[in-house]
Amino acid sequence: MKFVMLWTDLLVYILCLSVFSFSMYARKREYLLAPWKQVIRSRLGAMSFIILMAYIAIGFLDSIHFREQIKSEENKAEIVYSGEVISLLDWIAEPIRLAQEKTYSAPFATHLYTKETIELEDGSQIRDYRRLEHGGAHLVEPSDRASDIARLVFIGLVKGVGIWLLFGALIVIVLASRWRCSTRKVITTIRYTQRERLPWRTIFVTFGALFIFIALTTQLGGKYHILGTDKVGQDVFYQTIKSIRTGLVIGTLTTLIMLPFAIMLGIMAGYYRGKVDDVIQYLYTTLSSIPGVLLITAAILILQVYMANNPDAFGSLTERADIRLLFLCIILGITSWTGLCRLLRGEALKLRELDYVQAATAFGVNDFVIIVRHILPNVMHIVLISVVLDFSGLVLAEAVLSYVGVGVDPSMISWGNMINSARLEMAREPVVWWPLFAAFILMFVLVLCANLFSDAVRDAFDPRLRARG
C-alpha cells in the first residue's frame, strides 16, 4: 500500500501529538493534573469521556489513508496503486463497505424495500420484492431470519461479555499490583466503595456496553444490513460510522482555528482598553452582524469555482473533498470566535484591576509577561469550558450546513449529507426512515456526551465551583 497524507489528516496527527505531549507534561505537575482527575471522578464525566474516546478512536482510524497495490496487466513486475484512496477504517469494514445492494432495503431485511419486475426462468415476469445479494444471502429460506438473528445476537452477547470479563480481569490484576493487595479485595473495593474516588462501577459498565455493542455489530454486520441500505444500496450503518470523522474534524479543527483569534483579541481588548478595545469591539461587532450562513455560502461558492477551473490540482475525489472540509473548518473558525472573545474581554477587564497585576505593572514588568503569567492562566477555565461547549454546536452546524447544500462535499459521507439525502424520502410511501434515524442516533450520542463532559469540565475548572467543593 501507498500512504496518503491529507491536510485534515496532518492536522489530526498534530492535535493527537499535542494532547499526548500535554498529558506527559501534566503527569508530573499536580496543579495541572488535579482538575482532570476531578473530571474523571464524576460518573457522568467518566462515562462521557469513555464514549468520546471510542468516537475519537474511530475518527483516528478513518484518518489513516492509503492506496492499495493492484496487479498490472501489462507488466506484472511493475508496482501499480489504485486510484481510490481508502482509510484504515474502510479496510477494516471492507465486508460491509463492499456489500452493496441495488437500492433501498430495510434494517435486517432479506428483500428489497420496493417491488420491481422480476423475470422468471420460463420467461414470464412478475412484480415482487427481489432477494438481496448480501443481506441474509446465507439463508436458504428467508423465513429463518428471526431464528438466525437470535442466534447471531446470542453469539455476539457471549463474545462481548467474554471480552468484557477478560478486560475486567486485566484491570483488576493491574489495580491489585498498584494497590498492593489481593484481587479479591480489589473486587470488593470496586463493588462496594470508590477508592481514590474513581467511579469504577460506572467505568466497567460503560466499557461493558461498548464491548457488547462492538461484538453485536461485528457479528450481525457480516450477515445483514443492520440499519438497512440507502438509495444506491450502500450500507447505512457503514455510512454512520464513516461520518464520525467528519463531525470530529469540524468540531475540533474549527475550535483550534477559532482559539488564537478569541484568546489574543479578547485579552488585548480587556487589558489595554482604550483605542485597542474600541478597534477590537468594532471588529467583532461587525463580524457578528454579518449572517454566518451567507458568509459561509459565499466562501464555499468561491472555492467551488476554483475547483471547477483547476481540476488538475486535486489527485482524487477524496483529496478534493478534504480540501473543501478544511476550507469549511477555516470559515467556521473565522466566523465563530466572537462569543469567546467577548467573554475573555470581560474577564481581562476584571483581572487587570487585581492587586497582583497592579503590583506587577508598578514594578515595571513587561505587558507580554503579565498577560502570559497572570491573565492567561486565570482565563483558561473559560476557554476550556467554551471549547467543549462549542464542539457540540459545531457538530450540529455541519449537519445544518450540509442540509442547505453549503456544507462538506457531496461525495464525502457525513451526517449532514445523510440527512439531506433522506429528507425527500420521508414524504414517500412507504417511508424510508432508517437513514435519518441512524444519523440522528449517532449524532445525538456524540453531542450528548460532549455536553455531559462539558458540565464535568466546568465543575472542575471553574474556580468558584472548585472552591465550594
Secondary structure per residue as TSV (DSSP state, phi and psi in degrees):
chain	resnum	aa	ss	phi	psi
A	1	M	-	360.0	157.7
A	2	K	E	-116.7	119.9
A	3	F	E	-70.1	135.7
A	4	V	E	-121.1	127.5
A	5	M	-	-106.7	111.6
A	6	L	-	-88.3	162.8
A	7	W	H	-64.0	-43.8
A	8	T	H	-68.2	-31.5
A	9	D	H	-61.0	-44.5
A	10	L	H	-60.2	-43.6
A	11	L	H	-66.6	-36.4
A	12	V	H	-64.7	-42.3
A	13	Y	H	-64.1	-42.2
A	14	I	H	-63.1	-40.6
A	15	L	H	-64.0	-45.7
A	16	C	H	-63.1	-40.4
A	17	L	H	-64.9	-38.1
A	18	S	H	-66.3	-42.8
A	19	V	H	-64.4	-41.5
A	20	F	H	-65.0	-41.9
A	21	S	H	-64.3	-42.0
A	22	F	H	-64.1	-37.7
A	23	S	H	-63.2	-42.6
A	24	M	H	-66.7	-35.8
A	25	Y	H	-70.2	-41.2
A	26	A	H	-80.7	-11.5
A	27	R	T	-61.2	-35.1
A	28	K	T	-102.5	11.2
A	29	R	-	-124.2	104.4
A	30	E	H	-63.9	-33.2
A	31	Y	H	-67.5	-25.2
A	32	L	H	-87.5	-30.4
A	33	L	H	-83.1	-28.4
A	34	A	H	-59.3	-45.9
A	35	P	H	-62.6	-37.1
A	36	W	H	-70.8	-31.4
A	37	K	H	-63.2	-38.6
A	38	Q	H	-65.4	-34.7
A	39	V	H	-62.8	-45.2
A	40	I	H	-71.1	-28.1
A	41	R	H	-71.3	-16.4
A	42	S	S	-77.9	136.2
A	43	R	H	-63.1	-48.2
A	44	L	H	-65.4	-37.3
A	45	G	H	-63.8	-43.8
A	46	A	H	-66.1	-43.8
A	47	M	H	-63.8	-47.9
A	48	S	H	-66.5	-34.4
A	49	F	H	-63.8	-43.6
A	50	I	H	-63.6	-43.1
A	51	I	H	-67.3	-39.8
A	52	L	H	-63.5	-36.7
A	53	M	H	-65.1	-34.5
A	54	A	H	-65.5	-42.6
A	55	Y	H	-60.6	-44.7
A	56	I	H	-65.1	-37.4
A	57	A	H	-61.9	-42.0
A	58	I	H	-64.5	-43.4
A	59	G	H	-62.8	-36.0
A	60	F	H	-69.1	-40.5
A	61	L	H	-61.9	-33.9
A	62	D	T	-80.9	-2.1
A	63	S	T	-101.9	3.8
A	64	I	-	-102.9	100.8
A	65	H	E	-106.0	149.8
A	66	F	E	-160.8	166.3
A	67	R	E	-110.5	133.3
A	68	E	E	-80.3	148.4
A	69	Q	E	-79.9	135.4
A	70	I	E	-122.0	161.9
A	71	K	-	-82.5	136.1
A	72	S	-	-88.4	128.4
A	73	E	S	-73.5	-32.1
A	74	E	S	-81.3	-50.3
A	75	N	-	-128.7	107.7
A	76	K	T	-67.9	-22.9
A	77	A	T	-79.3	-17.5
A	78	E	S	-77.8	138.5
A	79	I	-	-90.1	118.8
A	80	V	E	-123.0	135.2
A	81	Y	E	-110.8	148.3
A	82	S	E	-66.8	148.7
A	83	G	E	-77.7	-11.8
A	84	E	E	-86.6	128.9
A	85	V	E	-95.2	120.6
A	86	I	E	-121.7	165.4
A	87	S	E	-107.7	171.9
A	88	L	H	-64.8	-33.1
A	89	L	H	-65.1	-40.4
A	90	D	H	-61.6	-39.4
A	91	W	H	-67.2	-40.0
A	92	I	H	-67.7	-41.0
A	93	A	T	-93.7	26.9
A	94	E	H	-59.8	-39.3
A	95	P	H	-60.0	-35.9
A	96	I	H	-78.5	-38.0
A	97	R	H	-65.5	-37.8
A	98	L	H	-90.0	-8.8
A	99	A	-	-81.8	77.1
A	100	Q	-	-103.3	133.7
A	101	E	-	-99.0	-173.1
A	102	K	S	-78.9	-42.7
A	103	T	S	-159.8	-150.0
A	104	Y	-	-60.8	142.3
A	105	S	B	-147.1	142.7
A	106	A	-	-74.7	164.1
A	107	P	T	-57.2	132.6
A	108	F	T	60.7	24.5
A	109	A	-	-82.2	160.6
A	110	T	S	-113.6	-7.9
A	111	H	B	-131.7	162.8
A	112	L	-	-63.5	162.6
A	113	Y	S	-82.1	-22.6
A	114	T	S	-123.4	155.5
A	115	K	-	-77.7	151.5
A	116	E	E	-148.5	168.4
A	117	T	E	-77.5	124.4
A	118	I	E	-117.7	128.5
A	119	E	E	-92.6	125.2
A	120	L	-	-83.6	173.0
A	121	E	T	-64.5	-31.9
A	122	D	T	-82.8	3.1
A	123	G	S	95.9	-10.5
A	124	S	-	-78.3	161.8
A	125	Q	E	-124.0	142.6
A	126	I	E	-136.1	159.0
A	127	R	E	-101.1	115.2
A	128	D	E	-156.9	175.0
A	129	Y	-	-85.0	118.7
A	130	R	-	-73.3	144.6
A	131	R	B	-69.3	139.9
A	132	L	-	-70.2	150.3
A	133	E	S	-79.4	-28.0
A	134	H	S	-121.9	-45.5
A	135	G	T	-67.1	114.7
A	136	G	T	68.3	18.6
A	137	A	T	-68.7	-18.6
A	138	H	T	-78.6	-11.9
A	139	L	-	-80.6	134.5
A	140	V	S	-74.1	-42.9
A	141	E	S	-121.0	126.1
A	142	P	G	-59.6	-21.3
A	143	S	G	-67.3	-16.2
A	144	D	G	-84.1	8.6
A	145	R	H	-62.6	-46.2
A	146	A	H	-60.3	-47.5
A	147	S	H	-66.5	-35.9
A	148	D	H	-68.0	-40.5
A	149	I	H	-64.6	-41.0
A	150	A	H	-61.5	-40.0
A	151	R	H	-64.8	-43.9
A	152	L	H	-67.5	-36.4
A	153	V	H	-63.6	-42.1
A	154	F	H	-62.9	-45.2
A	155	I	H	-62.2	-42.3
A	156	G	H	-62.7	-40.9
A	157	L	H	-63.4	-42.0
A	158	V	H	-62.6	-44.0
A	159	K	H	-65.9	-44.2
A	160	G	H	-62.7	-44.9
A	161	V	H	-65.9	-37.6
A	162	G	H	-62.2	-45.1
A	163	I	H	-64.3	-38.9
A	164	W	H	-62.1	-44.4
A	165	L	H	-65.6	-39.7
A	166	L	H	-64.5	-42.1
A	167	F	H	-62.5	-43.7
A	168	G	H	-63.5	-40.2
A	169	A	H	-63.1	-40.5
A	170	L	H	-63.5	-42.8
A	171	I	H	-64.3	-41.0
A	172	V	H	-62.7	-41.6
A	173	I	H	-63.9	-42.8
A	174	V	H	-63.7	-43.3
A	175	L	H	-67.2	-36.6
A	176	A	H	-63.1	-39.0
A	177	S	H	-68.9	-36.1
A	178	R	H	-74.2	-42.9
A	179	W	H	-83.5	-9.2
A	180	R	T	58.2	55.5
A	181	C	S	-147.6	178.6
A	182	S	-	-77.4	159.6
A	183	T	H	-66.1	-32.9
A	184	R	H	-62.4	-41.3
A	185	K	H	-67.0	-35.6
A	186	V	H	-63.6	-44.7
A	187	I	H	-62.6	-42.3
A	188	T	H	-62.9	-40.7
A	189	T	H	-64.4	-42.9
A	190	I	H	-66.9	-35.4
A	191	R	H	-77.0	-40.0
A	192	Y	H	-111.6	-20.4
A	193	T	-	-131.7	178.5
A	194	Q	-	-128.7	79.9
A	195	R	G	-64.6	141.3
A	196	E	G	59.3	16.8
A	197	R	G	57.8	28.8
A	198	L	-	-95.4	132.8
A	199	P	-	-77.4	75.5
A	200	W	H	-62.5	-38.3
A	201	R	H	-63.3	-42.6
A	202	T	H	-62.8	-40.2
A	203	I	H	-63.7	-45.5
A	204	F	H	-67.5	-40.8
A	205	V	H	-64.9	-40.5
A	206	T	H	-64.9	-45.2
A	207	F	H	-63.0	-38.1
A	208	G	H	-62.7	-43.2
A	209	A	H	-62.4	-40.0
A	210	L	H	-65.5	-44.8
A	211	F	H	-64.0	-42.0
A	212	I	H	-65.8	-40.9
A	213	F	H	-62.0	-44.5
A	214	I	H	-63.6	-42.9
A	215	A	H	-65.2	-40.8
A	216	L	H	-66.4	-46.6
A	217	T	H	-66.0	-35.2
A	218	T	H	-67.2	-41.3
A	219	Q	H	-70.6	-41.8
A	220	L	H	-83.4	-32.0
A	221	G	H	-65.2	-26.4
A	222	G	T	-76.7	-15.8
A	223	K	T	-112.6	-31.4
A	224	Y	S	-133.0	165.5
A	225	H	-	-90.1	103.7
A	226	I	T	-60.5	-43.7
A	227	L	T	-112.5	25.5
A	228	G	-	75.0	-167.5
A	229	T	B	-128.5	160.8
A	230	D	-	-93.3	-163.2
A	231	K	T	-63.1	-35.2
A	232	V	T	-95.6	8.2
A	233	G	-	87.4	9.5
A	234	Q	-	-82.6	143.8
A	235	D	B	-64.1	126.4
A	236	V	H	-73.2	-34.7
A	237	F	H	-62.5	-40.5
A	238	Y	H	-63.0	-39.1
A	239	Q	H	-64.7	-42.0
A	240	T	H	-65.5	-39.9
A	241	I	H	-68.0	-39.6
A	242	K	H	-65.5	-28.3
A	243	S	H	-74.5	-12.7
A	244	I	H	-61.5	-42.9
A	245	R	H	-61.1	-41.3
A	246	T	H	-61.4	-45.4
A	247	G	H	-63.6	-42.3
A	248	L	H	-67.5	-40.8
A	249	V	H	-62.9	-44.9
A	250	I	H	-65.7	-40.4
A	251	G	H	-67.9	-40.3
A	252	T	H	-86.7	-49.2
A	253	L	H	-66.7	-37.8
A	254	T	H	-63.0	-39.7
A	255	T	H	-64.1	-41.6
A	256	L	H	-67.3	-34.2
A	257	I	H	-70.1	-34.1
A	258	M	H	-73.2	-35.3
A	259	L	H	-58.3	-47.8
A	260	P	H	-57.6	-42.1
A	261	F	H	-63.6	-48.1
A	262	A	H	-66.3	-46.0
A	263	I	H	-68.8	-49.1
A	264	M	H	-64.8	-51.2
A	265	L	H	-71.4	-37.1
A	266	G	H	-64.6	-45.9
A	267	I	H	-68.8	-40.2
A	268	M	H	-62.1	-42.1
A	269	A	H	-63.6	-42.3
A	270	G	H	-76.0	-32.5
A	271	Y	H	-81.8	-45.6
A	272	Y	H	-84.7	-29.9
A	273	R	-	53.4	-157.8
A	274	G	H	60.1	-137.6
A	275	K	H	-66.4	-36.0
A	276	V	H	-60.9	-44.0
A	277	D	H	-63.3	-41.6
A	278	D	H	-63.1	-43.6
A	279	V	H	-64.7	-45.0
A	280	I	H	-67.7	-40.2
A	281	Q	H	-61.6	-42.6
A	282	Y	H	-62.6	-37.8
A	283	L	H	-65.8	-51.5
A	284	Y	H	-78.0	-22.7
A	285	T	H	-69.5	-41.2
A	286	T	H	-64.9	-43.2
A	287	L	H	-65.9	-36.9
A	288	S	H	-69.4	-24.3
A	289	S	H	-76.5	-20.0
A	290	I	S	-82.0	127.0
A	291	P	-	-57.6	123.8
A	292	G	H	-61.3	-38.3
A	293	V	H	-63.9	-40.1
A	294	L	H	-66.2	-41.0
A	295	L	H	-65.3	-42.6
A	296	I	H	-66.7	-40.6
A	297	T	H	-61.6	-44.5
A	298	A	H	-62.6	-42.8
A	299	A	H	-65.0	-42.1
A	300	I	H	-67.1	-37.9
A	301	L	H	-65.7	-37.9
A	302	I	H	-62.4	-42.2
A	303	L	H	-65.4	-38.9
A	304	Q	H	-64.2	-38.9
A	305	V	H	-63.8	-41.1
A	306	Y	H	-63.9	-41.3
A	307	M	H	-65.8	-38.7
A	308	A	H	-67.7	-33.7
A	309	N	H	-83.7	-16.8
A	310	N	-	-130.4	65.3
A	311	P	G	-68.9	-24.3
A	312	D	G	-75.9	-9.8
A	313	A	G	-76.7	-7.4
A	314	F	-	-124.1	126.7
A	315	G	S	-74.8	-25.4
A	316	S	S	-155.5	170.4
A	317	L	H	-64.9	-31.9
A	318	T	H	-65.4	-42.6
A	319	E	H	-67.5	-36.2
A	320	R	H	-63.9	-46.7
A	321	A	H	-66.1	-32.8
A	322	D	H	-68.0	-39.8
A	323	I	H	-62.3	-41.2
A	324	R	H	-66.3	-38.9
A	325	L	H	-62.1	-44.6
A	326	L	H	-62.9	-42.1
A	327	F	H	-65.0	-37.0
A	328	L	H	-65.2	-39.4
A	329	C	H	-62.3	-41.4
A	330	I	H	-63.8	-45.6
A	331	I	H	-64.3	-44.3
A	332	L	H	-63.3	-38.5
A	333	G	H	-65.6	-39.6
A	334	I	H	-69.0	-30.7
A	335	T	H	-96.0	-2.1
A	336	S	S	-119.8	15.6
A	337	W	-	-92.2	-6.7
A	338	T	H	-68.6	-37.8
A	339	G	H	-63.5	-47.4
A	340	L	H	-67.0	-33.7
A	341	C	H	-61.8	-41.7
A	342	R	H	-61.9	-44.0
A	343	L	H	-62.1	-44.6
A	344	L	H	-69.5	-33.2
A	345	R	H	-61.6	-47.1
A	346	G	H	-63.6	-39.0
A	347	E	H	-69.4	-38.0
A	348	A	H	-67.8	-35.1
A	349	L	H	-60.5	-37.2
A	350	K	H	-75.9	-41.4
A	351	L	H	-68.7	-34.1
A	352	R	T	-66.8	-16.3
A	353	E	T	-93.7	-1.9
A	354	L	S	-73.5	159.6
A	355	D	H	-63.3	-42.8
A	356	Y	H	-69.9	-29.9
A	357	V	H	-72.2	-41.6
A	358	Q	H	-64.3	-37.2
A	359	A	H	-65.6	-42.0
A	360	A	H	-63.7	-38.0
A	361	T	H	-65.9	-40.2
A	362	A	H	-65.7	-32.5
A	363	F	T	-81.4	1.6
A	364	G	T	81.4	22.3
A	365	V	-	-68.4	140.1
A	366	N	-	-59.9	144.2
A	367	D	H	-60.3	-38.9
A	368	F	H	-62.4	-41.5
A	369	V	H	-66.4	-39.3
A	370	I	H	-63.3	-43.3
A	371	I	I	-64.6	-43.4
A	372	V	I	-72.0	-40.5
A	373	R	I	-91.4	-26.8
A	374	H	I	-116.6	-41.2
A	375	I	I	-82.5	-52.9
A	376	L	H	-59.3	-47.0
A	377	P	H	-61.2	-29.0
A	378	N	H	-86.4	-3.5
A	379	V	H	-112.9	1.4
A	380	M	H	-67.7	-27.7
A	381	H	H	-65.4	-35.2
A	382	I	H	-68.0	-40.0
A	383	V	H	-63.5	-46.9
A	384	L	H	-64.3	-43.2
A	385	I	H	-64.0	-44.4
A	386	S	H	-65.3	-37.6
A	387	V	H	-62.3	-47.1
A	388	V	H	-68.2	-37.1
A	389	L	H	-69.3	-40.1
A	390	D	H	-69.0	-25.5
A	391	F	H	-57.9	-49.2
A	392	S	H	-64.9	-36.4
A	393	G	H	-64.9	-36.2
A	394	L	H	-72.0	-34.7
A	395	V	H	-62.1	-43.1
A	396	L	H	-68.4	-33.1
A	397	A	H	-63.0	-36.7
A	398	E	H	-62.5	-40.6
A	399	A	H	-64.9	-41.1
A	400	V	H	-67.4	-44.9
A	401	L	H	-65.5	-40.8
A	402	S	H	-66.9	-30.8
A	403	Y	H	-64.9	-37.6
A	404	V	T	-89.9	0.6
A	405	G	T	92.9	10.9
A	406	V	-	-121.8	23.0
A	407	G	S	-92.4	-135.2
A	408	V	S	-71.3	169.3
A	409	D	-	-61.6	140.9
A	410	P	T	-58.9	-25.3
A	411	S	T	-78.1	-12.6
A	412	M	S	-90.0	133.8
A	413	I	-	-78.2	125.2
A	414	S	-	-152.0	162.8
A	415	W	H	-63.9	-36.7
A	416	G	H	-63.4	-43.9
A	417	N	H	-66.5	-34.9
A	418	M	H	-64.9	-42.8
A	419	I	H	-66.6	-39.5
A	420	N	H	-63.8	-40.6
A	421	S	H	-77.1	-22.3
A	422	A	H	-91.8	-14.2
A	423	R	T	-65.2	-35.5
A	424	L	G	-72.3	-25.8
A	425	E	G	-77.8	-13.5
A	426	M	G	-71.4	-17.1
A	427	A	G	-94.9	-4.0
A	428	R	S	-86.7	169.6
A	429	E	S	-130.3	116.0
A	430	P	S	-76.3	158.1
A	431	V	-	-73.9	133.2
A	432	V	-	-95.3	96.6
A	433	W	-	-100.0	-20.1
A	434	W	H	-71.5	-32.8
A	435	P	H	-63.3	-41.8
A	436	L	H	-67.6	-39.9
A	437	F	H	-64.5	-43.2
A	438	A	H	-64.6	-45.9
A	439	A	H	-63.2	-38.9
A	440	F	H	-64.6	-44.3
A	441	I	H	-64.0	-50.2
A	442	L	H	-68.6	-37.0
A	443	M	H	-68.4	-38.4
A	444	F	H	-62.4	-44.8
A	445	V	H	-64.3	-42.4
A	446	L	H	-63.8	-47.7
A	447	V	H	-67.4	-39.6
A	448	L	H	-63.1	-45.4
A	449	C	H	-65.2	-37.1
A	450	A	H	-64.2	-39.7
A	451	N	H	-68.9	-41.4
A	452	L	H	-64.3	-39.9
A	453	F	H	-66.7	-36.2
A	454	S	H	-66.2	-34.1
A	455	D	H	-63.4	-43.2
A	456	A	H	-65.9	-38.7
A	457	V	H	-65.2	-39.7
A	458	R	H	-62.6	-45.0
A	459	D	H	-64.2	-32.2
A	460	A	H	-82.7	-34.1
A	461	F	H	-101.4	-14.5
A	462	D	-	-73.9	117.5
A	463	P	H	-59.0	-34.8
A	464	R	H	-69.1	-46.3
A	465	L	H	-65.7	-36.6
A	466	R	H	-67.5	-37.2
A	467	A	H	-66.6	-39.1
A	468	R	H	-64.3	-39.6
A	469	G	-	-64.1	360.0
